[in-house]
């Protein structure tokens, strides 16, 4: 039980730190334009982005992971998100933090689990199986390709155009390893790794619409694992939406990470107000 809790802490905290640093990297113009805000509250990370109304940008992370969240902290978290986040925001509560007391507090505030949740993946440092991706080359992002990286993130996820500057600003920040996949000279997909406590969090995986289903994400995941093993990271983690039971193979992100040797650690619930 204790080792499971320690593992959950590592997986959750590196994700929390990656997103808090991503929000800290936002240029002031983007902060004002998109209503970007973030905060540490105890061990939790709080994110808000009014003009990008998806859970990834509007949530509470690491709820009750390092230490049990108090009722006061819970109410402070809800108040912060209500005041700043876009509609549809959520509290993400992983199984170790889903105590009877926490469930009672959330139920009394009319919160319940929404949807199927997110799968939290983990992976050790075994070599990645080679999967051919003909015509795809993966390169590290530098200052010369920062603008291209920002564009692929923005266009691949369908985010507001001005947000490209936000993601381009990650280039050169401590802990970040950024990659682009190219077809010829054209950047077609992106991925990132953020390293904390020796664990590499994989995220910001996007592919331009007309270049999907060509193996770009497989190549990007493989390159990040190879580089991480060379750098002697101790583990890797990522998360994707949890598919309905029996439909895992139909969900590209879930399938790509599973094929690369990532295994589900747990499913994290998204709690939303009624």
BALOBA-1460 file (C-alpha; in Angstrom, 3 decimals):
// residues 274
<rec num="1" residu="x" x="0.000" y="0.000" z="0.000"/>
<rec num="2" residu="x" x="2.787" y="2.423" z="0.940"/>
<rec num="3" residu="x" x="4.701" y="1.797" z="-2.316"/>
<rec num="4" residu="x" x="1.481" y="2.329" z="-4.302"/>
<rec num="5" residu="x" x="0.949" y="5.681" z="-2.589"/>
<rec num="6" residu="x" x="4.562" y="6.702" z="-3.274"/>
<rec num="7" residu="x" x="4.193" y="5.780" z="-6.945"/>
<rec num="8" residu="x" x="0.935" y="7.733" z="-7.223"/>
<rec num="9" residu="x" x="2.639" y="10.768" z="-5.688"/>
<rec num="10" residu="x" x="5.427" y="10.662" z="-8.265"/>
<rec num="11" residu="x" x="3.038" y="10.244" z="-11.189"/>
<rec num="12" residu="x" x="0.710" y="12.996" z="-10.043"/>
<rec num="13" residu="x" x="3.295" y="15.532" z="-8.907"/>
<rec num="14" residu="x" x="5.370" y="15.551" z="-12.078"/>
<rec num="15" residu="x" x="2.180" y="16.192" z="-14.066"/>
<rec num="16" residu="x" x="1.187" y="18.951" z="-11.649"/>
<rec num="17" residu="x" x="4.593" y="20.596" z="-11.899"/>
<rec num="18" residu="x" x="4.592" y="20.391" z="-15.700"/>
<rec num="19" residu="x" x="1.250" y="22.148" z="-15.985"/>
<rec num="20" residu="x" x="2.057" y="24.785" z="-13.381"/>
<rec num="21" residu="x" x="5.262" y="25.579" z="-15.250"/>
<rec num="22" residu="x" x="3.397" y="25.656" z="-18.555"/>
<rec num="23" residu="x" x="1.017" y="28.238" z="-17.095"/>
<rec num="24" residu="x" x="3.928" y="30.191" z="-15.602"/>
<rec num="25" residu="x" x="5.452" y="30.359" z="-19.099"/>
<rec num="26" residu="x" x="2.452" y="32.167" z="-20.588"/>
<rec num="27" residu="x" x="3.376" y="35.614" z="-21.975"/>
<rec num="28" residu="x" x="1.508" y="38.487" z="-20.368"/>
<rec num="29" residu="x" x="-0.422" y="39.111" z="-23.579"/>
<rec num="30" residu="x" x="-1.730" y="35.541" z="-23.524"/>
<rec num="31" residu="x" x="-2.534" y="35.761" z="-19.810"/>
<rec num="32" residu="x" x="-4.793" y="38.748" z="-20.435"/>
<rec num="33" residu="x" x="-6.278" y="37.524" z="-23.716"/>
<rec num="34" residu="x" x="-7.146" y="34.000" z="-22.595"/>
<rec num="35" residu="x" x="-7.802" y="34.555" z="-18.890"/>
<rec num="36" residu="x" x="-4.936" y="32.352" z="-17.720"/>
<rec num="37" residu="x" x="-4.364" y="31.740" z="-14.018"/>
<rec num="38" residu="x" x="-2.715" y="29.138" z="-11.801"/>
<rec num="39" residu="x" x="-1.967" y="28.618" z="-8.134"/>
<rec num="40" residu="x" x="-0.440" y="26.158" z="-5.689"/>
<rec num="41" residu="x" x="-2.759" y="25.452" z="-2.778"/>
<rec num="42" residu="x" x="-1.094" y="23.086" z="-0.354"/>
<rec num="43" residu="x" x="0.027" y="20.213" z="-2.555"/>
<rec num="44" residu="x" x="-2.612" y="20.868" z="-5.186"/>
<rec num="45" residu="x" x="-2.162" y="22.668" z="-8.471"/>
<rec num="46" residu="x" x="-5.037" y="24.830" z="-9.709"/>
<rec num="47" residu="x" x="-5.438" y="25.851" z="-13.362"/>
<rec num="48" residu="x" x="-7.850" y="28.235" z="-15.058"/>
<rec num="49" residu="x" x="-8.122" y="29.450" z="-18.656"/>
<rec num="50" residu="x" x="-11.453" y="31.063" z="-19.445"/>
<rec num="51" residu="x" x="-11.007" y="31.172" z="-23.217"/>
<rec num="52" residu="x" x="-9.928" y="27.527" z="-23.574"/>
<rec num="53" residu="x" x="-12.896" y="25.712" z="-21.991"/>
<rec num="54" residu="x" x="-11.505" y="22.179" z="-21.680"/>
<rec num="55" residu="x" x="-10.641" y="20.226" z="-18.528"/>
<rec num="56" residu="x" x="-6.910" y="20.126" z="-19.216"/>
<rec num="57" residu="x" x="-6.756" y="23.906" z="-18.749"/>
<rec num="58" residu="x" x="-9.395" y="24.178" z="-16.005"/>
<rec num="59" residu="x" x="-8.957" y="21.802" z="-13.068"/>
<rec num="60" residu="x" x="-7.521" y="20.978" z="-9.670"/>
<rec num="61" residu="x" x="-4.634" y="18.474" z="-9.752"/>
<rec num="62" residu="x" x="-2.982" y="16.307" z="-7.090"/>
<rec num="63" residu="x" x="-6.012" y="16.539" z="-4.832"/>
<rec num="64" residu="x" x="-5.252" y="14.718" z="-1.569"/>
<rec num="65" residu="x" x="-2.144" y="12.978" z="-2.903"/>
<rec num="66" residu="x" x="0.767" y="13.985" z="-0.649"/>
<rec num="67" residu="x" x="-1.471" y="14.558" z="2.375"/>
<rec num="68" residu="x" x="-5.234" y="14.421" z="2.839"/>
<rec num="69" residu="x" x="-6.960" y="17.572" z="1.606"/>
<rec num="70" residu="x" x="-8.747" y="19.393" z="4.420"/>
<rec num="71" residu="x" x="-12.317" y="20.562" z="4.105"/>
<rec num="72" residu="x" x="-11.100" y="24.165" z="4.243"/>
<rec num="73" residu="x" x="-8.665" y="23.516" z="1.379"/>
<rec num="74" residu="x" x="-11.436" y="21.876" z="-0.625"/>
<rec num="75" residu="x" x="-13.695" y="24.915" z="-0.221"/>
<rec num="76" residu="x" x="-10.835" y="27.274" z="-1.100"/>
<rec num="77" residu="x" x="-10.182" y="25.217" z="-4.243"/>
<rec num="78" residu="x" x="-13.816" y="25.285" z="-5.318"/>
<rec num="79" residu="x" x="-14.054" y="29.026" z="-4.721"/>
<rec num="80" residu="x" x="-10.885" y="29.678" z="-6.755"/>
<rec num="81" residu="x" x="-12.106" y="27.599" z="-9.703"/>
<rec num="82" residu="x" x="-15.619" y="29.059" z="-9.622"/>
<rec num="83" residu="x" x="-14.162" y="32.572" z="-9.791"/>
<rec num="84" residu="x" x="-11.579" y="31.958" z="-12.536"/>
<rec num="85" residu="x" x="-12.071" y="28.773" z="-14.546"/>
<rec num="86" residu="x" x="-14.112" y="28.179" z="-17.674"/>
<rec num="87" residu="x" x="-17.400" y="26.269" z="-17.331"/>
<rec num="88" residu="x" x="-16.830" y="22.526" z="-17.224"/>
<rec num="89" residu="x" x="-13.877" y="22.647" z="-14.814"/>
<rec num="90" residu="x" x="-13.191" y="19.614" z="-12.648"/>
<rec num="91" residu="x" x="-11.493" y="18.287" z="-9.548"/>
<rec num="92" residu="x" x="-9.311" y="15.341" z="-10.492"/>
<rec num="93" residu="x" x="-9.172" y="12.798" z="-7.682"/>
<rec num="94" residu="x" x="-7.019" y="9.689" z="-8.045"/>
<rec num="95" residu="x" x="-7.957" y="6.450" z="-6.248"/>
<rec num="96" residu="x" x="-5.533" y="6.866" z="-3.290"/>
<rec num="97" residu="x" x="-7.162" y="10.218" z="-2.476"/>
<rec num="98" residu="x" x="-10.725" y="9.001" z="-2.955"/>
<rec num="99" residu="x" x="-11.381" y="8.448" z="0.728"/>
<rec num="100" residu="x" x="-14.784" y="8.022" z="2.304"/>
<rec num="101" residu="x" x="-14.433" y="11.470" z="3.869"/>
<rec num="102" residu="x" x="-13.554" y="13.104" z="0.545"/>
<rec num="103" residu="x" x="-16.489" y="11.376" z="-1.147"/>
<rec num="104" residu="x" x="-18.842" y="12.670" z="1.557"/>
<rec num="105" residu="x" x="-17.519" y="16.232" z="1.255"/>
<rec num="106" residu="x" x="-17.935" y="16.200" z="-2.532"/>
<rec num="107" residu="x" x="-21.383" y="14.632" z="-2.372"/>
<rec num="108" residu="x" x="-22.548" y="17.240" z="0.165"/>
<rec num="109" residu="x" x="-21.446" y="19.938" z="-2.316"/>
<rec num="110" residu="x" x="-23.333" y="18.266" z="-5.176"/>
<rec num="111" residu="x" x="-20.220" y="16.982" z="-6.947"/>
<rec num="112" residu="x" x="-20.107" y="13.632" z="-8.727"/>
<rec num="113" residu="x" x="-17.879" y="11.780" z="-11.179"/>
<rec num="114" residu="x" x="-18.375" y="12.893" z="-14.769"/>
<rec num="115" residu="x" x="-17.588" y="10.623" z="-17.719"/>
<rec num="116" residu="x" x="-15.142" y="7.731" z="-17.743"/>
<rec num="117" residu="x" x="-12.194" y="9.653" z="-16.275"/>
<rec num="118" residu="x" x="-8.545" y="9.670" z="-17.329"/>
<rec num="119" residu="x" x="-6.155" y="6.755" z="-17.429"/>
<rec num="120" residu="x" x="-2.852" y="7.492" z="-15.698"/>
<rec num="121" residu="x" x="-0.117" y="5.509" z="-17.450"/>
<rec num="122" residu="x" x="3.293" y="4.474" z="-16.137"/>
<rec num="123" residu="x" x="6.335" y="2.925" z="-17.755"/>
<rec num="124" residu="x" x="9.733" y="1.698" z="-16.662"/>
<rec num="125" residu="x" x="12.998" y="2.062" z="-18.531"/>
<rec num="126" residu="x" x="12.955" y="-1.052" z="-20.716"/>
<rec num="127" residu="x" x="13.944" y="-0.395" z="-24.342"/>
<rec num="128" residu="x" x="11.089" y="0.689" z="-26.559"/>
<rec num="129" residu="x" x="10.062" y="-1.755" z="-29.268"/>
<rec num="130" residu="x" x="10.888" y="-0.363" z="-32.697"/>
<rec num="131" residu="x" x="7.825" y="0.406" z="-34.802"/>
<rec num="132" residu="x" x="8.586" y="1.503" z="-38.378"/>
<rec num="133" residu="x" x="7.396" y="5.035" z="-39.188"/>
<rec num="134" residu="x" x="8.590" y="5.533" z="-42.771"/>
<rec num="135" residu="x" x="8.980" y="9.123" z="-43.892"/>
<rec num="136" residu="x" x="8.810" y="10.536" z="-40.337"/>
<rec num="137" residu="x" x="11.810" y="12.215" z="-38.687"/>
<rec num="138" residu="x" x="11.777" y="13.440" z="-35.080"/>
<rec num="139" residu="x" x="13.923" y="16.396" z="-34.032"/>
<rec num="140" residu="x" x="14.447" y="18.284" z="-30.806"/>
<rec num="141" residu="x" x="12.964" y="21.777" z="-30.763"/>
<rec num="142" residu="x" x="15.351" y="24.731" z="-30.443"/>
<rec num="143" residu="x" x="14.947" y="28.478" z="-30.693"/>
<rec num="144" residu="x" x="14.890" y="28.229" z="-34.475"/>
<rec num="145" residu="x" x="11.924" y="25.843" z="-34.454"/>
<rec num="146" residu="x" x="10.084" y="27.271" z="-31.427"/>
<rec num="147" residu="x" x="7.549" y="29.101" z="-33.604"/>
<rec num="148" residu="x" x="6.835" y="25.920" z="-35.559"/>
<rec num="149" residu="x" x="6.331" y="24.010" z="-32.308"/>
<rec num="150" residu="x" x="3.845" y="26.597" z="-31.045"/>
<rec num="151" residu="x" x="1.935" y="26.484" z="-34.333"/>
<rec num="152" residu="x" x="1.667" y="22.679" z="-34.363"/>
<rec num="153" residu="x" x="0.412" y="22.636" z="-30.755"/>
<rec num="154" residu="x" x="-2.161" y="25.333" z="-31.476"/>
<rec num="155" residu="x" x="-3.373" y="23.935" z="-34.806"/>
<rec num="156" residu="x" x="-3.178" y="20.284" z="-33.780"/>
<rec num="157" residu="x" x="-5.413" y="20.842" z="-30.748"/>
<rec num="158" residu="x" x="-7.600" y="23.451" z="-32.427"/>
<rec num="159" residu="x" x="-6.726" y="26.102" z="-29.844"/>
<rec num="160" residu="x" x="-7.083" y="29.874" z="-30.371"/>
<rec num="161" residu="x" x="-4.512" y="31.170" z="-32.854"/>
<rec num="162" residu="x" x="-2.773" y="33.502" z="-30.409"/>
<rec num="163" residu="x" x="-1.976" y="30.604" z="-28.064"/>
<rec num="164" residu="x" x="0.889" y="29.470" z="-30.349"/>
<rec num="165" residu="x" x="3.136" y="32.076" z="-28.671"/>
<rec num="166" residu="x" x="2.348" y="30.533" z="-25.300"/>
<rec num="167" residu="x" x="3.628" y="27.073" z="-26.242"/>
<rec num="168" residu="x" x="6.597" y="28.434" z="-28.169"/>
<rec num="169" residu="x" x="7.654" y="30.046" z="-24.886"/>
<rec num="170" residu="x" x="8.417" y="26.616" z="-23.392"/>
<rec num="171" residu="x" x="11.596" y="26.362" z="-25.454"/>
<rec num="172" residu="x" x="14.619" y="26.672" z="-23.168"/>
<rec num="173" residu="x" x="12.709" y="26.415" z="-19.879"/>
<rec num="174" residu="x" x="14.325" y="24.087" z="-17.308"/>
<rec num="175" residu="x" x="12.891" y="20.579" z="-17.243"/>
<rec num="176" residu="x" x="11.303" y="20.695" z="-20.697"/>
<rec num="177" residu="x" x="12.281" y="18.525" z="-23.663"/>
<rec num="178" residu="x" x="10.308" y="19.422" z="-26.783"/>
<rec num="179" residu="x" x="10.055" y="17.572" z="-30.080"/>
<rec num="180" residu="x" x="8.639" y="17.968" z="-33.562"/>
<rec num="181" residu="x" x="7.950" y="15.219" z="-36.070"/>
<rec num="182" residu="x" x="8.602" y="16.140" z="-39.697"/>
<rec num="183" residu="x" x="7.474" y="14.761" z="-43.010"/>
<rec num="184" residu="x" x="10.166" y="16.075" z="-45.318"/>
<rec num="185" residu="x" x="10.607" y="19.688" z="-44.282"/>
<rec num="186" residu="x" x="7.089" y="20.028" z="-42.885"/>
<rec num="187" residu="x" x="6.517" y="19.881" z="-39.102"/>
<rec num="188" residu="x" x="3.420" y="17.737" z="-38.684"/>
<rec num="189" residu="x" x="3.239" y="16.682" z="-35.017"/>
<rec num="190" residu="x" x="4.631" y="17.544" z="-31.599"/>
<rec num="191" residu="x" x="5.241" y="16.090" z="-28.174"/>
<rec num="192" residu="x" x="6.887" y="17.157" z="-24.931"/>
<rec num="193" residu="x" x="8.493" y="15.645" z="-21.869"/>
<rec num="194" residu="x" x="8.808" y="17.432" z="-18.545"/>
<rec num="195" residu="x" x="11.185" y="15.929" z="-15.996"/>
<rec num="196" residu="x" x="10.836" y="16.132" z="-12.236"/>
<rec num="197" residu="x" x="12.107" y="13.815" z="-9.487"/>
<rec num="198" residu="x" x="13.651" y="11.652" z="-12.212"/>
<rec num="199" residu="x" x="10.247" y="10.965" z="-13.797"/>
<rec num="200" residu="x" x="9.424" y="12.149" z="-17.320"/>
<rec num="201" residu="x" x="5.851" y="13.297" z="-17.936"/>
<rec num="202" residu="x" x="4.759" y="12.966" z="-21.561"/>
<rec num="203" residu="x" x="2.203" y="15.426" z="-22.875"/>
<rec num="204" residu="x" x="1.321" y="18.101" z="-25.440"/>
<rec num="205" residu="x" x="0.883" y="15.351" z="-28.052"/>
<rec num="206" residu="x" x="-0.749" y="16.830" z="-31.159"/>
<rec num="207" residu="x" x="-0.774" y="16.071" z="-34.882"/>
<rec num="208" residu="x" x="-2.010" y="18.308" z="-37.671"/>
<rec num="209" residu="x" x="-5.285" y="16.957" z="-39.002"/>
<rec num="210" residu="x" x="-4.165" y="16.140" z="-42.543"/>
<rec num="211" residu="x" x="-1.149" y="14.156" z="-41.273"/>
<rec num="212" residu="x" x="-2.831" y="11.854" z="-38.772"/>
<rec num="213" residu="x" x="-2.599" y="8.045" z="-38.889"/>
<rec num="214" residu="x" x="0.938" y="8.120" z="-40.317"/>
<rec num="215" residu="x" x="2.828" y="7.095" z="-37.192"/>
<rec num="216" residu="x" x="4.029" y="10.519" z="-36.064"/>
<rec num="217" residu="x" x="2.950" y="10.064" z="-32.446"/>
<rec num="218" residu="x" x="4.450" y="6.586" z="-32.313"/>
<rec num="219" residu="x" x="7.758" y="8.070" z="-33.451"/>
<rec num="220" residu="x" x="7.538" y="10.928" z="-30.943"/>
<rec num="221" residu="x" x="6.770" y="8.640" z="-28.000"/>
<rec num="222" residu="x" x="9.611" y="6.320" z="-28.972"/>
<rec num="223" residu="x" x="12.118" y="9.162" z="-29.260"/>
<rec num="224" residu="x" x="11.171" y="10.561" z="-25.859"/>
<rec num="225" residu="x" x="11.597" y="7.151" z="-24.240"/>
<rec num="226" residu="x" x="14.979" y="6.622" z="-25.921"/>
<rec num="227" residu="x" x="16.227" y="10.046" z="-24.843"/>
<rec num="228" residu="x" x="14.887" y="9.525" z="-21.335"/>
<rec num="229" residu="x" x="16.627" y="6.193" z="-20.969"/>
<rec num="230" residu="x" x="19.878" y="7.754" z="-22.161"/>
<rec num="231" residu="x" x="19.446" y="10.492" z="-19.541"/>
<rec num="232" residu="x" x="18.767" y="7.807" z="-16.896"/>
<rec num="233" residu="x" x="15.262" y="8.900" z="-15.952"/>
<rec num="234" residu="x" x="13.730" y="6.383" z="-13.556"/>
<rec num="235" residu="x" x="10.222" y="6.219" z="-15.049"/>
<rec num="236" residu="x" x="7.792" y="7.716" z="-17.549"/>
<rec num="237" residu="x" x="4.159" y="8.729" z="-17.197"/>
<rec num="238" residu="x" x="1.330" y="10.057" z="-19.361"/>
<rec num="239" residu="x" x="-2.432" y="10.267" z="-19.259"/>
<rec num="240" residu="x" x="-5.256" y="9.923" z="-21.765"/>
<rec num="241" residu="x" x="-9.016" y="9.803" z="-21.627"/>
<rec num="242" residu="x" x="-10.270" y="6.418" z="-20.377"/>
<rec num="243" residu="x" x="-12.124" y="4.694" z="-23.246"/>
<rec num="244" residu="x" x="-15.368" y="2.828" z="-22.608"/>
<rec num="245" residu="x" x="-14.725" y="-0.782" z="-21.625"/>
<rec num="246" residu="x" x="-13.717" y="-2.899" z="-24.595"/>
<rec num="247" residu="x" x="-13.058" y="0.077" z="-26.881"/>
<rec num="248" residu="x" x="-9.449" y="0.818" z="-25.929"/>
<rec num="249" residu="x" x="-8.061" y="-0.113" z="-29.365"/>
<rec num="250" residu="x" x="-10.304" y="2.488" z="-31.033"/>
<rec num="251" residu="x" x="-8.748" y="5.416" z="-29.139"/>
<rec num="252" residu="x" x="-5.470" y="6.526" z="-30.789"/>
<rec num="253" residu="x" x="-3.754" y="8.108" z="-27.773"/>
<rec num="254" residu="x" x="-4.585" y="5.175" z="-25.506"/>
<rec num="255" residu="x" x="-3.457" y="2.740" z="-28.194"/>
<rec num="256" residu="x" x="-0.198" y="4.593" z="-28.916"/>
<rec num="257" residu="x" x="0.908" y="4.659" z="-25.291"/>
<rec num="258" residu="x" x="-0.117" y="1.052" z="-24.682"/>
<rec num="259" residu="x" x="1.851" y="-0.085" z="-27.731"/>
<rec num="260" residu="x" x="4.923" y="1.794" z="-26.434"/>
<rec num="261" residu="x" x="4.947" y="-0.230" z="-23.208"/>
<rec num="262" residu="x" x="2.978" y="2.105" z="-20.935"/>
<rec num="263" residu="x" x="0.564" y="0.328" z="-18.595"/>
<rec num="264" residu="x" x="-2.447" y="1.781" z="-16.747"/>
<rec num="265" residu="x" x="-1.648" y="2.682" z="-13.147"/>
<rec num="266" residu="x" x="-5.200" y="3.767" z="-12.293"/>
<rec num="267" residu="x" x="-8.165" y="5.718" z="-13.611"/>
<rec num="268" residu="x" x="-8.527" y="9.221" z="-12.189"/>
<rec num="269" residu="x" x="-12.036" y="10.577" z="-11.749"/>
<rec num="270" residu="x" x="-13.198" y="13.997" z="-12.895"/>
<rec num="271" residu="x" x="-15.576" y="15.427" z="-10.306"/>
<rec num="272" residu="x" x="-17.884" y="18.162" z="-11.510"/>
<rec num="273" residu="x" x="-20.728" y="20.112" z="-9.871"/>
<rec num="274" residu="x" x="-24.259" y="19.055" z="-10.700"/>
